[in-house]
Amino acid sequence: MSAPPPSQPAGLDDASWASIENPGAPAAPAAEASPAAPAAPAAPASPVGPGLFDMLHMETKNVFCNPGFFHDGAKFTFHRMVTENLIIGHQISLGASNRPQGYNFTATYLGPKRVSPGEGYPLLMGDIDTSGSLTAKIVHQFRDNIKASFQAQSQGKFWAGAQAEIEYHGADFGTSLKLVNINPLAESGVIVSNYLQSVTERFALGGEFMYKYGGQAQSADLALGGRYKGGSAEKGDRWTACATVSADARLDASYYQKLSPKCMVGTELEVTLPRQEAVATVGVQYMFKQSVFRGQVNTKGEVTGVLFRAINPAVTFVLTGLIDHFSGKSQLGVGLMVEQ
């Protein structure tokens, strides 16, 4: 899809690095791990071609502090490989001010079609909490360049929504189709289709069309965008510039630069003309010998930071902080992730 995330820092094992790149998910095992070590679906290798349109800004997003990292209070996450194909997980959250304290149980099944040691299809994932809210997802790779997924969510006894997606990667293009909350009885839903074409080795152009219908209302939106990659991975000065603009007057521009093997920076500008809003964000990621730090600041007055520290190959300590200087609100969270 998009370009792969920054390389793993020296001294940080594969299991801990996978936990950092996918917080809350089971980590992939280190190469020398025993068969009983935990394994989980790692991010699949980028297919041949430019990737997908909705992943244009992903390199910059990978530098920023993912909202999924943040929690207020304490969080403990434990994952264990029960069999070669089944992984179970437990997560306990305490002292959170923005959501009730609770417990989550997760289960992941890796199918017999193994693309890599930590990636198998079909892939089935489920997560349920003490309120009965359930998230379930199935992913299957029919061929190396064709993948389909389906995800459904419920909140207690109420249905929250569902999404189906299929993507195809050609030699010089990528396309996908999404169906979101399609309800034939209510005649409502959202259909999204996108296409991204490589014009040259470094330059790609594409577009996305969204159609929303339901009741007496219908709406459509068209977005166009492009990406240019400069520098070279061999010299360690790779950079990426992206921009997308939509028919409803929304602009998103981003820039990513790899300053050194250990340091990456990214900046993004989001403009919404109908609401006369604009937000600029600057972020940095720095890799130490046994830890990774991500920090960012935006024009809304928010300063955020995340620190991942690998205590040993099976245990990762997480420290997160967020402060909003305009509203005076703040969050502080500590976490521990254990793989067995």
N, C-alpha and C positions, 0 to 999 in steps of 0.2 A: 504494500500500500504506500504509505509515505516513507521517506527515508528512515532508516533505523535509528533508534535513540543513541545517545552518546555511548562510547565504548566503556567497558567495565574498567574501573580503576585498578591499578596494580595493588596487590595485597588484599583485595576484597574478593571472597570466594563467590562462585557462581550462584549458590543457593541464596546468600545474603543479597547479592545484586539483583536477583530476580524478585526478591521480596520488596526491594526498594522501588524497582520499576513498576511493580504491580502490587501496591499496598493492599492488604486484606486478602490476597489470593495466595494459594499454596505456592511455595517456591520450587523451581526446578532443581534437581539434584546436581551436585558437583560430579565431574566426570569420574572421579575415583570413588564415589559413594557406593555403598553396598546395595544389593537389591532391595533391602528393607528401608532405604532412605526415602524421604518424601519426594514425590515428583508431582509436577503440575504442568498445565499447558503453558508453555512459554510463548512469547509473541512470535507468530509465524514469520518466516523469512519473507522479505519483500518480493512479490512476484515480478517477473519481467515486465517492463513497461513503466509508465509514469506514476502509477498508483491511481487513486480515486480523487475526484474533485473535492469531496468533503474532508479530505485529509491534507489539503494544500498547506495549511498553517500548522501542521502537526509538529514539525521540528521546533518551532518557537514555543508551542504549547508544552512540549516535553521539557523545556528549560524552566517554565513557570511552576509555581506551587499548585499542584492539582488539588481542587477542592476536596477530593476524596481523602487527602492526607490529614485534613484538619479535624480535630475533635476537642471538646472542652472537658477536661477532667482526665481520667485514666482509662486506658484500654489495654486489654490483654488478648492476644490472638494466638491460637495453637492449632497446628495442622499435623495430621498423622496419616501415613500411607498404610491403609488396612490390607489391601492386596495390590497386585501389580497394576490393576485398573481402577481402584477405588481409593479416593482420598477424602477424609472427613476433617472438618474444622470447627472450632469453637471460638466465639468471640464474646468477651464480657466488657461492657462499658459502665463506668462508675463516675458519678459526680458531674454528668453532662448537664449544662444549663440550657442548651438549645434543643435537647430531646430527652425523652425519658430514659432512665437507666434501664439496661436490658441485656438480653442474651441472644445471640444469633448462632444458629447451627447451619453449617454448609456441607454440601456433598458434591464431589466432582468425579465423574466417570470418564476415563480415557478409553476410547475404542481400540479395536485391534489394528486399525490402519495407522501405523506409526510413521509420522513424517520426520520426527526427531525423538530423542530420548524423553523429552518432556511434552511432546505434542502428538496426540492421537485422535482419530476420528472414527465414528461420531463422538462428539464431545457433549456431555450432558452436565449441567451445573444447576444447583438449587440452593436457595437460601431462605430460611424462615426464622422469624423472631417470636418473642413471647406474646405479642399481640395477634399473632396469626397471619401477619403480612408475609406473602410468599413471592419470591422472584425465581423464575425457572427459565433456562435457556438451553437450546440445543443448536449445535454447529456441526455441519458436515462438509467435508471437502470431497466433491465428486471427482474432480480432476485437479491437477496442479494449479490450473488457472480458473477454476470454477468453485465457488464456495457459497453455501446458503446457511441462513440462521433464522431462528424463530425464538422470540422472547415474550413472556407473559408475566404480568404482575397483578397481585391482589392486595388490598388493604383490609385486613380482617376478613369479614364475610363479603366485602364489596369488590367487584371487578374493577381493576385500575386501568388496564389497557394491554395491548399486544402489538408486536411489530414483527414483520417478516421481511427478510432482505436476501437478495441474491446478487452476487458480484462476479464479473468476468474480466480477466486481465489478458489483453492481447500483447503482441510483440511491441507495439508502440501506442497503445491506448488502454484505458480502463473505464469500465462503466458499471453502474449498479442501479437496482430498482428496489424501492422500499414501499411497503404497504403498512400504514400505521393506523391502528384502531378502525379497521374496516368493519362496518356493521351493515350487512345487506338488509336487515329488517328495518333499521332506522335510516337507511340510505345515507350513511355518513362515513367519513374517513379522510385520510390524507394519503396522497400518492406523490412520491418523490423519485425523480429520475435524474441521473447526472452522467456526464461524459467528459473525459480528459484525454487530450491528444498531444503526443510529443511532436512538436514542430521541428526542433533540432535536438541534439543530444542534451543541451542545457535548458532549453526553453519549451514550456508546455502551456497550452491554452485549453479551456473547457468551459462548460456551463452546467447549470442545474435548473430543473423545472419542478415546481411544486404546485399541486392542485389540491385544494381543500374544499370539501362539500359537506352539506348536512342541513336539514330543515329547508328553509327558504334562502339560505345564504350560500354563496359560492365565491371562491377567491383563487387567484393564481398568482404566482410570483416567479420571476426569472432572474437568475444570477449568472454573471460572467466573471471569469477570473483567469489569472495566469501565474506562472512561477518561473523564476530564473535562478539557476544554480551557478555560482562562480567559484573560483579558486580550485584547489585540488586536494583530495584526501591524502595523497602522498606527502604533500608539503605541509599538511596540517592547517591550512588556511581556508578551509571550505566555508562558503557562505550561501545563504538562500534568501531571496526576496520574493514575496508573494503579495497579491492584491486581488480582492474580490469586490464586486459592486452589484447591487440588486436593483430590481425595478422599483422597489418601494423606498429608494434613496438611502440605502444602508451601505457603508463602505468599511472594509476591513483590510488593513495593510499590515504586514509583519516582516521582520528581518531577523535572521539567525546568523550568528558568526561563531565559528570554533576558533578561539584565540590560541589555544594550546591543547595538548592531549588531555589536560586536566580541567580546563576552563572553557565554558560556553556561555554566551550571552544572547539574549533575545529581546526584541521590543515589538510592541503591537499598538496600533491605533484603530479604535472602533468609533465610527461616526454614524449617528442616526439623525438624519436631517428632519424628519417629521416631528420628532420630539426635541430637536435642537440640543442633542446631547453628544458629547465626545469624551472618550476615555482613553488615555495613553498609559501603557504599562511597560515597565522595564524590569527584566529578571536576569539572574545569573545563577549558574550552577558550577560548583567547584568540588573536585574530587580529591580528598586526602587519601592517605595510605589505607586507612580502615574505615573511612566514613565518607559521606556525601552530604553537601550542604546546598540548599536551594533558597534563594531569597528574591523578593520582588517588591516593587513600590508602584503605585498608580496615582493618577490625578484625582481620585476620589478620597485621597488621604489614607489609604490602607497600606500598611507595611506588614509583610508576612515573611515567615522563615520556617524551614523544615530541616532538621538534622537527623540523618540516619547513621547509626554507629554499630558496626558489626562487632559484637563482643566475642563471638566465636562462630564457627561455620553454621551453627544451628540457632543462634540467638541474635536478634537485632533490636537495638534500643532506638526509640523514635522520640524526638522532642519537637513540638510544633508551637508556634506563637503567631498571633494576629492582633493588630491594634488598628483601630479606626480613629484617626486623629480628629476627624470632623464630628463624629458622634460620641466619641469617648468610650466606645465599647472595645472590649479586648477578650481574647481567648488564649488559654494556655493548656496544652495537652502533653501528656507523657504516655508512651506506649511500649509494649514489649511483644515481639513476634518470635515465636518458637516453632521450629520445624523438627519433626522426629520421623 
